[in-house]
Amino acid sequence: MGGVRTRYNERVASGTLTEDAAQAEAANRLDELALTLAHPPKRTFFGKAPDAPRGLYLWGGVGRGKSMLMDLFFAEAKVSPKRRVHFHEFMAEVQERLDVWRKMGEADRKRSPWRVSGAGDDPIAPVARQVASEARLLCFDEFQVTQIADAMILARLFDAIFANGVTVVATSNRHPDDLYKDGINRGLFLPFIQRLKERCDVFELVSARDYRLDRLVEAPVWYAPLGAGSSAALDLAWTRLTLGAEPQHCVLTVKGRKLEVSREAAGVARFTFEELCARPLGSIDYLTIAATFHTVILEGIPLLTPDRRNEAARFVSLIDALYEARVKLVASAGAEPDRLYPDGDGAFEFQRTASRLFEMRSASYMAEERRSLTES
């Protein structure tokens, strides 16, 4: 029995996880890959480097434990260098690197350690070479394709990444055949799907239970008033909803700007009210968050008054984005929704937001699938 399955069994024995046959089988598959990575095939008699081990594309519904299993695998994989990154963040980095290469002068390109002979002005080959230098194992959380700019380069980018000896492991809510579904010019994206399936085994986590939903409905999702008790409750909610997955840091790119997400795991992002509503963010930022995460934990919503009308307006935009996308919300606040903004300029308009906040606590809302707002 390998390390991933052993760690999984330990969590089941401790009561942290409920035994699940699909999760156990996924752990076995990840152990097989970890063993192959630890003992890669040797060069051939003629000195040709062998292909990198086939990766694994782990997909299934929200709350099935994919990120938790990725945690266990990434910790156990004896390969260096290795990297784990949210797919949205990775593609934003790639687009930035492509732009830097395009703007480089010919002399700088010739001096670059990432230069690929014969690539000419094409930036994809040198960027893929740079990516490969940073990770023999590349693990992606929340693999999804929503931007046409990403879709149009993925086939060539991953051809080059695989050719540079990188093994890819990914978690996703979608089968590869459903990536970028109904997207613009999707026909140009199909070669990427084929290449992904050639280089990664596709494993569906077919667990019938949505453990995230179970944990959402087993405890309140709105904690008031603010204090040590509500903070502790959010800590427990984080652990429940992520199945104990390790928090990651990621950076979302919104119209060329950086939006820091200091804590995210298993499709759950955790923010403070100050992080999201006391800074100059707008609807596009909140829509990006809603498109990236299925659950948001929001800490420290204060009582809102006319002197905080700007923060209140941003909070309204945030809730609108989460509500329309059917993103789940767990929050701590100074009061119940209908008492957050009781008087003064803007209080009347806030009533619609309060109504939505109450609806977002309902069992029917919790059971709804997340909606795509930005996929095109």
C-alpha positions in Angstrom: 0.0 0.0 0.0 1.4 3.4 -1.0 1.6 6.6 0.9 -1.5 8.3 -0.5 -3.8 5.3 0.4 -2.1 5.1 3.8 -2.7 8.7 4.6 -6.2 8.4 3.3 -6.9 5.4 5.6 -5.5 7.3 8.5 -8.0 10.1 8.0 -10.8 7.6 7.8 -9.7 5.9 11.0 -9.5 9.2 12.8 -13.0 10.2 11.7 -11.8 13.1 9.6 -13.2 11.4 6.5 -16.0 9.0 5.8 -14.8 5.9 4.0 -15.6 6.1 0.3 -14.8 3.4 -2.3 -14.3 5.9 -5.1 -11.9 8.0 -3.1 -10.0 4.9 -2.1 -9.6 3.8 -5.7 -8.5 7.3 -6.7 -5.9 7.1 -3.9 -4.6 3.8 -5.3 -4.3 5.3 -8.8 -2.4 8.3 -7.4 -0.1 5.9 -5.5 0.7 4.1 -8.8 1.7 7.4 -10.4 3.7 8.5 -7.4 5.7 5.2 -7.6 6.3 5.7 -11.3 7.5 9.3 -10.7 9.9 8.1 -8.0 11.4 5.5 -10.3 11.2 6.9 -13.8 12.3 4.7 -16.8 16.0 5.0 -17.8 17.2 6.4 -21.1 17.2 4.0 -24.0 20.3 2.4 -25.4 20.6 5.2 -27.9 20.4 7.8 -25.3 16.9 9.0 -26.0 15.1 10.3 -23.0 11.9 8.4 -22.2 8.5 10.0 -22.3 7.4 11.5 -19.0 5.0 9.2 -17.0 1.3 9.6 -18.0 -0.5 11.9 -15.7 -4.0 11.7 -14.2 -7.0 13.9 -14.8 -9.3 13.4 -11.7 -12.8 14.7 -12.3 -16.2 14.6 -10.6 -18.8 16.7 -9.0 -18.3 19.4 -6.4 -17.5 18.1 -2.9 -16.2 14.6 -3.8 -12.8 15.0 -2.2 -10.6 15.7 -5.3 -8.6 18.5 -3.7 -8.1 16.5 -0.6 -6.7 13.6 -2.6 -4.5 16.0 -4.5 -3.1 17.2 -1.2 -2.1 13.7 -0.2 -0.6 13.0 -3.6 1.4 16.2 -3.8 2.9 15.6 -0.4 3.9 12.0 -1.2 5.2 12.5 -4.8 9.0 12.1 -4.6 9.9 14.2 -7.6 11.6 17.6 -7.9 10.9 20.2 -8.9 7.2 20.0 -8.5 4.5 22.6 -8.4 0.8 22.8 -7.5 -1.2 25.8 -8.8 -4.8 26.9 -9.4 -5.3 26.5 -13.2 -6.7 30.1 -13.5 -3.6 31.5 -11.9 -1.3 29.3 -14.1 -2.9 30.5 -17.3 -2.7 34.2 -16.2 1.0 33.6 -15.6 1.4 32.0 -19.0 -0.3 34.9 -20.8 2.0 37.4 -19.0 5.1 35.4 -20.0 3.9 35.2 -23.6 3.5 39.0 -23.6 6.9 39.5 -22.1 8.5 37.3 -24.8 6.6 39.1 -27.6 8.0 42.4 -26.4 11.6 41.3 -26.1 14.1 42.4 -28.7 15.9 39.9 -30.9 19.2 40.2 -29.0 17.5 39.5 -25.7 15.7 36.5 -27.1 19.0 35.1 -28.3 20.5 35.5 -24.9 17.5 34.0 -23.1 18.0 30.5 -21.5 14.5 29.6 -22.7 15.2 30.3 -26.4 14.2 27.3 -28.6 16.1 27.0 -31.9 13.8 27.3 -34.8 10.9 28.8 -32.9 11.3 32.2 -34.5 9.0 34.8 -33.0 6.6 32.2 -31.6 6.6 32.6 -27.8 4.9 29.4 -26.9 7.9 27.1 -27.2 10.2 29.2 -24.9 7.5 29.8 -22.4 6.7 26.0 -22.2 10.5 25.4 -21.7 10.5 27.9 -18.8 7.4 26.2 -17.3 9.1 22.8 -17.6 12.2 24.0 -15.9 10.1 24.8 -12.8 8.2 21.6 -12.5 8.7 18.0 -13.7 5.3 17.4 -12.0 2.6 20.0 -12.5 -0.5 19.7 -10.4 -3.6 21.8 -11.3 -6.5 22.6 -9.0 -9.9 23.4 -10.5 -9.0 22.7 -14.2 -11.5 24.7 -16.2 -11.3 26.8 -19.4 -13.4 29.9 -19.7 -11.4 32.4 -21.7 -11.0 32.2 -25.4 -7.5 33.6 -25.1 -6.5 30.5 -23.1 -8.5 28.1 -25.2 -6.7 29.1 -28.4 -3.2 28.4 -27.2 -3.7 25.4 -24.9 -3.1 22.7 -27.6 0.3 24.0 -28.6 1.3 25.0 -25.1 0.6 21.6 -23.6 2.2 19.8 -26.6 5.4 21.7 -25.8 5.0 21.2 -22.0 4.6 17.4 -22.5 7.5 17.3 -25.0 9.7 18.9 -22.3 9.0 15.9 -20.0 6.4 17.3 -17.6 3.8 15.0 -16.0 0.4 16.7 -15.4 -2.1 15.8 -12.6 -5.4 17.8 -12.5 -8.7 18.0 -10.6 -11.8 19.3 -12.4 -15.5 19.3 -12.1 -15.8 18.4 -15.9 -14.8 15.5 -18.1 -12.2 16.6 -20.6 -14.7 16.3 -23.4 -16.8 19.0 -21.7 -14.1 21.6 -21.2 -14.8 24.9 -22.9 -18.2 23.5 -23.8 -20.1 25.9 -26.2 -17.1 28.2 -26.3 -16.4 30.5 -29.2 -14.3 28.6 -32.0 -14.4 25.5 -29.9 -13.3 23.4 -32.9 -9.8 25.0 -32.5 -9.8 23.8 -28.9 -10.5 20.1 -29.6 -6.9 19.1 -30.4 -6.1 20.1 -26.8 -8.7 17.7 -25.4 -7.3 14.9 -27.5 -3.7 15.6 -26.4 -4.8 15.8 -22.8 -6.4 12.4 -23.0 -3.3 11.0 -24.7 -1.0 12.1 -21.9 -3.3 11.7 -18.9 -5.5 8.9 -17.7 -9.0 10.1 -17.0 -10.5 9.0 -13.7 -14.0 9.9 -12.6 -14.6 10.2 -8.9 -18.1 8.6 -9.0 -18.9 9.1 -5.4 -22.7 9.6 -5.0 -22.3 11.9 -2.1 -21.5 15.6 -2.2 -19.6 15.9 1.0 -19.5 19.7 0.7 -23.3 19.9 0.5 -23.6 17.6 3.5 -21.4 19.9 5.5 -23.1 23.0 4.3 -26.5 21.8 5.6 -25.3 20.2 8.8 -24.4 23.6 10.4 -25.5 27.2 10.1 -23.9 29.3 7.3 -24.5 32.7 8.9 -22.9 33.5 12.3 -23.9 36.7 14.2 -22.9 38.7 16.1 -19.1 39.0 15.5 -16.8 37.6 18.2 -14.6 34.7 19.1 -17.5 32.3 18.7 -18.2 33.3 15.1 -14.5 33.3 14.2 -14.2 29.7 15.6 -17.3 28.7 13.7 -15.8 29.9 10.4 -12.6 28.0 11.1 -14.7 24.8 11.6 -16.6 25.5 8.5 -13.4 25.9 6.5 -12.2 22.5 7.7 -15.5 20.8 7.0 -16.0 22.2 3.5 -12.4 21.5 2.3 -12.3 18.0 3.9 -9.2 19.1 5.6 -7.3 20.1 2.4 -4.3 22.4 2.9 -5.0 26.1 2.1 -3.3 27.5 -1.0 -2.5 31.0 -2.1 -3.5 32.1 -5.6 -3.7 35.2 -7.6 -6.6 35.9 -10.0 -6.0 38.2 -12.9 -8.8 40.6 -13.6 -8.4 42.9 -16.7 -4.6 42.9 -16.1 -4.9 43.6 -12.4 -3.9 41.2 -9.6 -6.5 40.0 -7.1 -5.0 38.1 -4.2 -6.7 35.1 -2.7 -4.7 34.3 0.4 -6.6 31.2 1.3 -8.3 28.7 -1.1 -8.7 25.0 -1.2 -11.1 22.5 -2.8 -12.9 25.2 -4.6 -13.5 27.2 -1.4 -12.1 30.7 -1.0 -11.9 32.6 2.3 -11.8 36.4 2.6 -12.3 39.1 5.1 -14.9 41.8 4.5 -12.0 44.3 4.4 -10.3 42.4 1.7 -13.3 42.4 -0.6 -15.3 45.4 0.3 -13.0 48.0 1.7 -10.7 48.1 -1.4 -11.6 49.5 -4.8 -13.0 46.4 -6.3 -15.9 46.2 -8.7 -18.4 43.8 -10.3 -15.8 42.3 -12.6 -13.7 41.3 -9.6 -16.6 39.7 -7.9 -17.8 37.9 -11.1 -14.3 36.5 -11.4 -14.4 35.2 -7.9 -17.9 33.7 -8.5 -16.6 32.0 -11.7 -13.6 30.5 -9.9 -14.9 29.2 -6.6 -18.0 27.3 -5.7 -18.1 28.5 -2.1 -17.0 31.7 -0.4 -16.3 32.1 3.3 -16.6 35.8 4.3 -15.4 36.9 7.7 -16.3 40.1 9.6 -19.2 41.8 7.9 -19.8 44.9 10.0 -23.0 46.8 10.7 -23.3 49.1 7.7 -24.1 52.8 8.0 -24.3 55.7 5.6 -20.7 56.6 6.3 -19.7 53.2 4.9 -21.9 53.5 1.8 -19.0 52.7 -0.5 -18.3 49.4 1.4 -22.0 48.7 1.4 -22.3 49.2 -2.4 -19.4 46.8 -3.0 -21.0 44.3 -0.6 -24.2 44.5 -2.6 -22.2 43.9 -5.9 -20.4 40.9 -4.3 -23.7 39.3 -3.2 -25.3 39.9 -6.6 -22.4 38.1 -8.3 -22.4 35.2 -5.8 -26.2 34.9 -6.0 -26.4 34.9 -9.8 -23.7 32.2 -10.0 -25.3 30.2 -7.2 -22.1 30.3 -5.3 -22.5 29.2 -1.6 -21.8 31.7 1.1 -20.7 31.1 4.7 -20.3 34.3 6.7 -19.8 36.0 10.1 -21.6 39.3 10.6 -22.5 42.0 13.1 -26.2 41.1 12.8 -28.8 39.2 10.8 -29.1 40.3 7.1 -32.2 42.5 7.7 -30.4 44.4 10.5 -27.1 44.9 8.8 -28.1 48.2 7.2 -31.3 49.3 9.0 -31.2 53.1 8.6 -29.9 55.9 6.4 -29.1 56.5 2.8 -29.1 53.2 0.9 -30.9 51.2 3.6 -34.0 50.8 1.4 -32.0 49.5 -1.6 -30.2 47.1 0.8 -33.4 45.3 1.4 -33.1 43.3 -1.8 -29.6 42.2 -0.7 -30.9 41.1 2.7 -33.6 39.1 1.0 -31.0 37.4 -1.2 -28.8 36.6 1.9 -31.7 34.9 3.6 -32.5 32.9 0.4 -28.8 31.9 0.1 -29.2 30.1 3.5 -32.1 27.9 2.3 -31.8 24.2 1.5 -33.1 24.7 -2.0 -30.4 27.3 -2.8 -27.7 25.1 -1.3 -28.8 22.2 -3.5 -28.6 24.2 -6.8 -25.7 23.7 -9.2 -23.3 26.6 -9.7 -24.1 28.6 -12.8 -21.5 29.8 -15.3 -21.6 33.6 -15.8 -18.4 34.2 -17.8 -17.8 31.2 -19.9 -17.9 32.0 -23.6 
